């Protein structure tokens, strides 16, 4: 490459030309490790998801994979487990996104004060976030047992009136139980994001509104909420994508059960693609998943765009 | 009057409901973690017996380290911890170098195609790992590697059951590049020009001027890389079968084979949580700031 450059009758030798060439070469050298790694471990696998979905590839197979057209997708759209997994994932996202965003904002408003001990409370609310989802799932697996701590608490707070169900072994309560736990774990993360948004709003705006006689609610509506616009878009998109990725909780706590009531798209992809070694079918699931996530984030980006 | 000028600072009795609410919420977020810590010191029988009362959260009764001894009998816990430390540390170190170099070239140097490349890298942020994890298992199973077998180099196929398969896919990270890029933009360009005039190379500018000024960005990237690496579960579940190479989260599986002991599960959970918790409490400000700075990309 350097020979073709120097062969050209360019002003080589002039300090400017040499410097520019050196700058380019250094720049290429400095970006190339990241670019090569991203190509190898992101671009190629994504392309493979597209390619393998139309073949008969298996993880370990004596016969080479061959092209099967849309066969995997035909199977997929007639697969009742996939329909159930998709529905569970959508339900999970539909509940978690507004609840976690709203709860997170409430917490942020609560700790965005100068009351003594605020740092302590903020730290405590954030502790579940730095605890791994595997550990959180394990502990809650124990808490959710039929005679577990959660049911003991329910029993004593209702003075013995309500007896809690066997949360994770009942198809009607298993998904709600996972939703509750997921919000408990993740809400501190979004509290901090909201908090950083709140702190970009100038104090003077609040003071001006207070002088104009605005009460708390009016101040929230006219100052805080509009000021959080960029944060809102970010929170919405990250919670949604995270919700769609639901896997660890399910894998640790229920393995998709009982009767597929907690199976999710990612869980099914891992289960078929890895446990059953059906790489092609899992790639088809991944591809559908990818398209859904992309569509949802584009729609959200459109809805929360800056209106100029 | 104080309440009028500063709406967030109440006085006297008016503050009681707010404080109560904060305390109730603190209990709500803390109780499972406290329960885990306390139960890790109790025999199973007592854990179950204490469930009905406040004793579940108090270190009372037959408190001992028996569960921890049981953990070491059941799994090579030290090996798992070492593996996770090595994998996380190497990924963090390589990630800081690789991503900051790329960000430096993208934000401070002039070369054709840099805007396009930055846009492409940021666009990949929207692709969740889970969407291509499965095809990637197939892919790493086919990747070649050069190995020295004592006398000469041989090419081996397949990356399963190695450290590198747990490290290299996570070194380059679009979000880290983005964070470094944002930070580098805030450093005046005149510094580069002055150093170049003095005969420094571009790499010298990066290494001796820009990186020493970028402590906060390095801390943020380190934390945001470390947490998911320490917590990684899905990927090692699929690509590492060799017990000697497994990270901490996969160790969980061993506790559901044969007789399940919840005391031991709580002890192991505590062992793999406390290091991160301690880091968090020690570097709280950096942790919170790094999470908060991840919100700037809105």
Interface residues (C-beta under 8 A of the other chain):
Chain A: X20 X22 X23 X24 X26 X27 X28 X30 X31 X33 X34 X35 X36 X37 X38 X41 X42 X43 X44 X45 X46 X48 X49 X52 X57 X59 X107 X110 X111 X112 X113 X114 X115 X117 X120 X121 X122 X123 X124 X125 X126 X127 X128 X129 X130 X131 X132 X133 X134 X135 X136 X138 X139 X140 X142 X143 X147 X148 X149 X152 X184 X188 X189 X192 X193 X195 X196 X197 X206 X207 X210 X216 X219 X230 X231 X233 X234 X235 X241 X244 X245 X247 X248 X251 X252 X266 X269 X270 X273 X274 X279 X282 X283 X285 X286 X287 X289 X290 X293 X294 X297
Chain B: X4 X5 X6 X7 X8 X9 X10 X15 X18 X19 X21 X22 X25 X26 X28 X29 X30 X32 X33 X35 X36 X48 X51 X52 X56 X98 X99 X101 X102 X104 X105 X106 X109 X110 X111 X112 X114 X117 X121 X124 X126 X127 X128 X129 X130 X131 X132 X133 X134 X135 X136 X137 X138 X139 X141 X168 X169 X170 X171 X172 X174 X177 X201 X202 X203 X206 X227 X230 X231 X233 X234 X237 X238 X249 X252 X262 X265 X266 X269 X272 X273 X276 X277 X280 X281 X284 X287 X288 X291 X292 X293 X294 X295 X296 X297 X298
